[in-house]
Amino acid sequence: MTFRRHLARTELVALATLVGIAASLAAFSAVRAAASPGDLFSPLGAAVAVAGYTLITGFALVAMVGAPFYAWLQTTGRASWGAAVCVGLTPGFVLLFVASDLGLWAIGCGLAVALVTHAVCRRGA
């Protein structure tokens, strides 16, 4: 398979995974906000804030860094679980030097996106 086909499939899978993770985190935040009545956000506000934060920070990292690098690894036959972990963690570790909260968020979400993407792309779906 060519690099372009790997890239298109990887981008699609990774961005869909990012949306799923953002939705899961939004649901969790809404439940937490509903459980604590004195919270700053309403349940809907918490869900929108968390989903927006996850999508805004993750979209650029997935689309411009993670997916192209992982597609290159697939094209060269070097894609593995270890490589997926490295691809998922690296942007977060770099962001730790800029802002620790953003870096930790990127580490958690990046790892989840990378592992799910590798699992789906490995199956050839």
PyMOL commands that place a pseudoatom at each C-alpha (Angstrom):
pseudoatom trace, name=CA, resn=MET, resi=1, chain=A, elem=C, hetatm=0, pos=[0.000, 0.000, 0.000]
pseudoatom trace, name=CA, resn=THR, resi=2, chain=A, elem=C, hetatm=0, pos=[1.263, 3.490, -0.779]
pseudoatom trace, name=CA, resn=PHE, resi=3, chain=A, elem=C, hetatm=0, pos=[2.035, 6.165, 1.759]
pseudoatom trace, name=CA, resn=ARG, resi=4, chain=A, elem=C, hetatm=0, pos=[-0.979, 8.210, 0.678]
pseudoatom trace, name=CA, resn=ARG, resi=5, chain=A, elem=C, hetatm=0, pos=[-3.375, 5.331, 1.278]
pseudoatom trace, name=CA, resn=HIS, resi=6, chain=A, elem=C, hetatm=0, pos=[-1.808, 4.594, 4.661]
pseudoatom trace, name=CA, resn=LEU, resi=7, chain=A, elem=C, hetatm=0, pos=[-2.014, 8.279, 5.538]
pseudoatom trace, name=CA, resn=ALA, resi=8, chain=A, elem=C, hetatm=0, pos=[-5.667, 8.600, 4.516]
pseudoatom trace, name=CA, resn=ARG, resi=9, chain=A, elem=C, hetatm=0, pos=[-6.688, 5.523, 6.489]
pseudoatom trace, name=CA, resn=THR, resi=10, chain=A, elem=C, hetatm=0, pos=[-4.582, 6.473, 9.509]
pseudoatom trace, name=CA, resn=GLU, resi=11, chain=A, elem=C, hetatm=0, pos=[-5.941, 10.040, 9.561]
pseudoatom trace, name=CA, resn=LEU, resi=12, chain=A, elem=C, hetatm=0, pos=[-9.508, 8.773, 9.354]
pseudoatom trace, name=CA, resn=VAL, resi=13, chain=A, elem=C, hetatm=0, pos=[-9.088, 6.179, 12.094]
pseudoatom trace, name=CA, resn=ALA, resi=14, chain=A, elem=C, hetatm=0, pos=[-7.082, 8.455, 14.399]
pseudoatom trace, name=CA, resn=LEU, resi=15, chain=A, elem=C, hetatm=0, pos=[-9.466, 11.411, 14.102]
pseudoatom trace, name=CA, resn=ALA, resi=16, chain=A, elem=C, hetatm=0, pos=[-12.506, 9.175, 14.615]
pseudoatom trace, name=CA, resn=THR, resi=17, chain=A, elem=C, hetatm=0, pos=[-10.810, 7.741, 17.696]
pseudoatom trace, name=CA, resn=LEU, resi=18, chain=A, elem=C, hetatm=0, pos=[-10.078, 11.253, 18.959]
pseudoatom trace, name=CA, resn=VAL, resi=19, chain=A, elem=C, hetatm=0, pos=[-13.755, 12.182, 18.579]
pseudoatom trace, name=CA, resn=GLY, resi=20, chain=A, elem=C, hetatm=0, pos=[-14.749, 9.044, 20.486]
pseudoatom trace, name=CA, resn=ILE, resi=21, chain=A, elem=C, hetatm=0, pos=[-12.326, 9.822, 23.302]
pseudoatom trace, name=CA, resn=ALA, resi=22, chain=A, elem=C, hetatm=0, pos=[-13.541, 13.429, 23.441]
pseudoatom trace, name=CA, resn=ALA, resi=23, chain=A, elem=C, hetatm=0, pos=[-17.141, 12.204, 23.677]
pseudoatom trace, name=CA, resn=SER, resi=24, chain=A, elem=C, hetatm=0, pos=[-16.235, 9.752, 26.447]
pseudoatom trace, name=CA, resn=LEU, resi=25, chain=A, elem=C, hetatm=0, pos=[-14.401, 12.411, 28.439]
pseudoatom trace, name=CA, resn=ALA, resi=26, chain=A, elem=C, hetatm=0, pos=[-17.299, 14.821, 27.895]
pseudoatom trace, name=CA, resn=ALA, resi=27, chain=A, elem=C, hetatm=0, pos=[-19.794, 12.284, 29.230]
pseudoatom trace, name=CA, resn=PHE, resi=28, chain=A, elem=C, hetatm=0, pos=[-17.593, 11.629, 32.255]
pseudoatom trace, name=CA, resn=SER, resi=29, chain=A, elem=C, hetatm=0, pos=[-17.288, 15.371, 32.926]
pseudoatom trace, name=CA, resn=ALA, resi=30, chain=A, elem=C, hetatm=0, pos=[-21.035, 15.863, 32.618]
pseudoatom trace, name=CA, resn=VAL, resi=31, chain=A, elem=C, hetatm=0, pos=[-21.680, 13.097, 35.152]
pseudoatom trace, name=CA, resn=ARG, resi=32, chain=A, elem=C, hetatm=0, pos=[-19.096, 14.602, 37.525]
pseudoatom trace, name=CA, resn=ALA, resi=33, chain=A, elem=C, hetatm=0, pos=[-20.609, 18.073, 37.162]
pseudoatom trace, name=CA, resn=ALA, resi=34, chain=A, elem=C, hetatm=0, pos=[-24.094, 16.687, 37.825]
pseudoatom trace, name=CA, resn=ALA, resi=35, chain=A, elem=C, hetatm=0, pos=[-22.844, 14.902, 40.948]
pseudoatom trace, name=CA, resn=SER, resi=36, chain=A, elem=C, hetatm=0, pos=[-21.353, 18.069, 42.444]
pseudoatom trace, name=CA, resn=PRO, resi=37, chain=A, elem=C, hetatm=0, pos=[-24.039, 20.787, 42.514]
pseudoatom trace, name=CA, resn=GLY, resi=38, chain=A, elem=C, hetatm=0, pos=[-21.668, 23.613, 43.455]
pseudoatom trace, name=CA, resn=ASP, resi=39, chain=A, elem=C, hetatm=0, pos=[-19.492, 23.052, 40.393]
pseudoatom trace, name=CA, resn=LEU, resi=40, chain=A, elem=C, hetatm=0, pos=[-18.474, 25.961, 38.174]
pseudoatom trace, name=CA, resn=PHE, resi=41, chain=A, elem=C, hetatm=0, pos=[-20.004, 24.386, 35.052]
pseudoatom trace, name=CA, resn=SER, resi=42, chain=A, elem=C, hetatm=0, pos=[-23.390, 22.867, 34.431]
pseudoatom trace, name=CA, resn=PRO, resi=43, chain=A, elem=C, hetatm=0, pos=[-23.262, 19.276, 33.173]
pseudoatom trace, name=CA, resn=LEU, resi=44, chain=A, elem=C, hetatm=0, pos=[-23.708, 20.463, 29.577]
pseudoatom trace, name=CA, resn=GLY, resi=45, chain=A, elem=C, hetatm=0, pos=[-21.126, 23.216, 30.031]
pseudoatom trace, name=CA, resn=ALA, resi=46, chain=A, elem=C, hetatm=0, pos=[-18.607, 20.755, 31.461]
pseudoatom trace, name=CA, resn=ALA, resi=47, chain=A, elem=C, hetatm=0, pos=[-19.199, 18.339, 28.593]
pseudoatom trace, name=CA, resn=VAL, resi=48, chain=A, elem=C, hetatm=0, pos=[-18.785, 21.044, 25.957]
pseudoatom trace, name=CA, resn=ALA, resi=49, chain=A, elem=C, hetatm=0, pos=[-15.665, 22.456, 27.618]
pseudoatom trace, name=CA, resn=VAL, resi=50, chain=A, elem=C, hetatm=0, pos=[-13.941, 19.081, 27.944]
pseudoatom trace, name=CA, resn=ALA, resi=51, chain=A, elem=C, hetatm=0, pos=[-14.897, 17.909, 24.463]
pseudoatom trace, name=CA, resn=GLY, resi=52, chain=A, elem=C, hetatm=0, pos=[-13.812, 21.215, 22.951]
pseudoatom trace, name=CA, resn=TYR, resi=53, chain=A, elem=C, hetatm=0, pos=[-10.501, 21.216, 24.813]
pseudoatom trace, name=CA, resn=THR, resi=54, chain=A, elem=C, hetatm=0, pos=[-9.782, 17.638, 23.772]
pseudoatom trace, name=CA, resn=LEU, resi=55, chain=A, elem=C, hetatm=0, pos=[-10.667, 18.201, 20.128]
pseudoatom trace, name=CA, resn=ILE, resi=56, chain=A, elem=C, hetatm=0, pos=[-8.847, 21.522, 19.801]
pseudoatom trace, name=CA, resn=THR, resi=57, chain=A, elem=C, hetatm=0, pos=[-5.620, 20.285, 21.362]
pseudoatom trace, name=CA, resn=GLY, resi=58, chain=A, elem=C, hetatm=0, pos=[-5.770, 16.841, 19.800]
pseudoatom trace, name=CA, resn=PHE, resi=59, chain=A, elem=C, hetatm=0, pos=[-6.816, 17.627, 16.243]
pseudoatom trace, name=CA, resn=ALA, resi=60, chain=A, elem=C, hetatm=0, pos=[-3.619, 19.410, 15.235]
pseudoatom trace, name=CA, resn=LEU, resi=61, chain=A, elem=C, hetatm=0, pos=[-1.396, 16.858, 16.959]
pseudoatom trace, name=CA, resn=VAL, resi=62, chain=A, elem=C, hetatm=0, pos=[-3.186, 13.917, 15.350]
pseudoatom trace, name=CA, resn=ALA, resi=63, chain=A, elem=C, hetatm=0, pos=[-3.549, 15.425, 11.878]
pseudoatom trace, name=CA, resn=MET, resi=64, chain=A, elem=C, hetatm=0, pos=[-0.088, 16.978, 11.544]
pseudoatom trace, name=CA, resn=VAL, resi=65, chain=A, elem=C, hetatm=0, pos=[2.192, 14.854, 13.736]
pseudoatom trace, name=CA, resn=GLY, resi=66, chain=A, elem=C, hetatm=0, pos=[0.880, 11.501, 14.887]
pseudoatom trace, name=CA, resn=ALA, resi=67, chain=A, elem=C, hetatm=0, pos=[-0.981, 10.172, 11.858]
pseudoatom trace, name=CA, resn=PRO, resi=68, chain=A, elem=C, hetatm=0, pos=[1.645, 11.126, 9.242]
pseudoatom trace, name=CA, resn=PHE, resi=69, chain=A, elem=C, hetatm=0, pos=[4.448, 9.611, 11.303]
pseudoatom trace, name=CA, resn=TYR, resi=70, chain=A, elem=C, hetatm=0, pos=[2.472, 6.435, 11.976]
pseudoatom trace, name=CA, resn=ALA, resi=71, chain=A, elem=C, hetatm=0, pos=[1.542, 6.180, 8.275]
pseudoatom trace, name=CA, resn=TRP, resi=72, chain=A, elem=C, hetatm=0, pos=[5.231, 6.416, 7.409]
pseudoatom trace, name=CA, resn=LEU, resi=73, chain=A, elem=C, hetatm=0, pos=[5.948, 3.623, 9.911]
pseudoatom trace, name=CA, resn=GLN, resi=74, chain=A, elem=C, hetatm=0, pos=[3.262, 1.497, 8.261]
pseudoatom trace, name=CA, resn=THR, resi=75, chain=A, elem=C, hetatm=0, pos=[4.660, 2.166, 4.795]
pseudoatom trace, name=CA, resn=THR, resi=76, chain=A, elem=C, hetatm=0, pos=[8.169, 1.153, 5.856]
pseudoatom trace, name=CA, resn=GLY, resi=77, chain=A, elem=C, hetatm=0, pos=[6.900, -1.909, 7.743]
pseudoatom trace, name=CA, resn=ARG, resi=78, chain=A, elem=C, hetatm=0, pos=[7.974, -0.635, 11.165]
pseudoatom trace, name=CA, resn=ALA, resi=79, chain=A, elem=C, hetatm=0, pos=[4.547, -0.152, 12.759]
pseudoatom trace, name=CA, resn=SER, resi=80, chain=A, elem=C, hetatm=0, pos=[4.327, -2.058, 16.046]
pseudoatom trace, name=CA, resn=TRP, resi=81, chain=A, elem=C, hetatm=0, pos=[2.744, -1.678, 19.466]
pseudoatom trace, name=CA, resn=GLY, resi=82, chain=A, elem=C, hetatm=0, pos=[5.938, -0.103, 20.782]
pseudoatom trace, name=CA, resn=ALA, resi=83, chain=A, elem=C, hetatm=0, pos=[6.088, 2.337, 17.892]
pseudoatom trace, name=CA, resn=ALA, resi=84, chain=A, elem=C, hetatm=0, pos=[2.434, 3.244, 18.434]
pseudoatom trace, name=CA, resn=VAL, resi=85, chain=A, elem=C, hetatm=0, pos=[3.135, 3.943, 22.110]
pseudoatom trace, name=CA, resn=CYS, resi=86, chain=A, elem=C, hetatm=0, pos=[6.078, 6.179, 21.169]
pseudoatom trace, name=CA, resn=VAL, resi=87, chain=A, elem=C, hetatm=0, pos=[4.002, 8.046, 18.570]
pseudoatom trace, name=CA, resn=GLY, resi=88, chain=A, elem=C, hetatm=0, pos=[1.224, 8.579, 21.104]
pseudoatom trace, name=CA, resn=LEU, resi=89, chain=A, elem=C, hetatm=0, pos=[3.429, 9.718, 23.980]
pseudoatom trace, name=CA, resn=THR, resi=90, chain=A, elem=C, hetatm=0, pos=[5.989, 11.920, 22.216]
pseudoatom trace, name=CA, resn=PRO, resi=91, chain=A, elem=C, hetatm=0, pos=[3.819, 15.013, 21.564]
pseudoatom trace, name=CA, resn=GLY, resi=92, chain=A, elem=C, hetatm=0, pos=[2.617, 14.953, 25.165]
pseudoatom trace, name=CA, resn=PHE, resi=93, chain=A, elem=C, hetatm=0, pos=[6.129, 14.737, 26.546]
pseudoatom trace, name=CA, resn=VAL, resi=94, chain=A, elem=C, hetatm=0, pos=[7.184, 17.679, 24.356]
pseudoatom trace, name=CA, resn=LEU, resi=95, chain=A, elem=C, hetatm=0, pos=[4.171, 19.684, 25.553]
pseudoatom trace, name=CA, resn=LEU, resi=96, chain=A, elem=C, hetatm=0, pos=[5.146, 19.039, 29.176]
pseudoatom trace, name=CA, resn=PHE, resi=97, chain=A, elem=C, hetatm=0, pos=[7.881, 21.637, 28.676]
pseudoatom trace, name=CA, resn=VAL, resi=98, chain=A, elem=C, hetatm=0, pos=[5.313, 24.208, 27.508]
pseudoatom trace, name=CA, resn=ALA, resi=99, chain=A, elem=C, hetatm=0, pos=[2.396, 23.557, 29.856]
pseudoatom trace, name=CA, resn=SER, resi=100, chain=A, elem=C, hetatm=0, pos=[2.256, 20.626, 32.227]
pseudoatom trace, name=CA, resn=ASP, resi=101, chain=A, elem=C, hetatm=0, pos=[-1.546, 20.285, 32.245]
pseudoatom trace, name=CA, resn=LEU, resi=102, chain=A, elem=C, hetatm=0, pos=[-1.705, 20.328, 28.448]
pseudoatom trace, name=CA, resn=GLY, resi=103, chain=A, elem=C, hetatm=0, pos=[1.162, 17.835, 28.295]
pseudoatom trace, name=CA, resn=LEU, resi=104, chain=A, elem=C, hetatm=0, pos=[-0.522, 15.414, 30.686]
pseudoatom trace, name=CA, resn=TRP, resi=105, chain=A, elem=C, hetatm=0, pos=[-3.779, 15.678, 28.758]
pseudoatom trace, name=CA, resn=ALA, resi=106, chain=A, elem=C, hetatm=0, pos=[-1.914, 15.020, 25.486]
pseudoatom trace, name=CA, resn=ILE, resi=107, chain=A, elem=C, hetatm=0, pos=[-0.083, 12.038, 26.996]
pseudoatom trace, name=CA, resn=GLY, resi=108, chain=A, elem=C, hetatm=0, pos=[-3.313, 10.347, 28.089]
pseudoatom trace, name=CA, resn=CYS, resi=109, chain=A, elem=C, hetatm=0, pos=[-5.318, 11.086, 24.965]
pseudoatom trace, name=CA, resn=GLY, resi=110, chain=A, elem=C, hetatm=0, pos=[-2.381, 10.518, 22.624]
pseudoatom trace, name=CA, resn=LEU, resi=111, chain=A, elem=C, hetatm=0, pos=[-1.661, 7.108, 24.051]
pseudoatom trace, name=CA, resn=ALA, resi=112, chain=A, elem=C, hetatm=0, pos=[-5.305, 6.060, 23.754]
pseudoatom trace, name=CA, resn=VAL, resi=113, chain=A, elem=C, hetatm=0, pos=[-5.593, 7.358, 20.180]
pseudoatom trace, name=CA, resn=ALA, resi=114, chain=A, elem=C, hetatm=0, pos=[-2.333, 5.706, 19.127]
pseudoatom trace, name=CA, resn=LEU, resi=115, chain=A, elem=C, hetatm=0, pos=[-3.203, 2.307, 20.583]
pseudoatom trace, name=CA, resn=VAL, resi=116, chain=A, elem=C, hetatm=0, pos=[-6.715, 2.217, 19.136]
pseudoatom trace, name=CA, resn=THR, resi=117, chain=A, elem=C, hetatm=0, pos=[-5.417, 3.438, 15.769]
pseudoatom trace, name=CA, resn=HIS, resi=118, chain=A, elem=C, hetatm=0, pos=[-2.739, 0.745, 15.722]
pseudoatom trace, name=CA, resn=ALA, resi=119, chain=A, elem=C, hetatm=0, pos=[-5.246, -1.938, 16.650]
pseudoatom trace, name=CA, resn=VAL, resi=120, chain=A, elem=C, hetatm=0, pos=[-7.632, -0.913, 13.855]
pseudoatom trace, name=CA, resn=CYS, resi=121, chain=A, elem=C, hetatm=0, pos=[-4.956, -0.334, 11.206]
pseudoatom trace, name=CA, resn=ARG, resi=122, chain=A, elem=C, hetatm=0, pos=[-3.228, -3.585, 12.108]
pseudoatom trace, name=CA, resn=ARG, resi=123, chain=A, elem=C, hetatm=0, pos=[-6.412, -5.513, 11.380]
pseudoatom trace, name=CA, resn=GLY, resi=124, chain=A, elem=C, hetatm=0, pos=[-6.582, -3.869, 7.993]
pseudoatom trace, name=CA, resn=ALA, resi=125, chain=A, elem=C, hetatm=0, pos=[-10.045, -2.437, 8.620]
for i in range(1, 125): cmd.bond("trace and resi %d" % i, "trace and resi %d" % (i + 1))
show_as sticks, trace
zoom trace
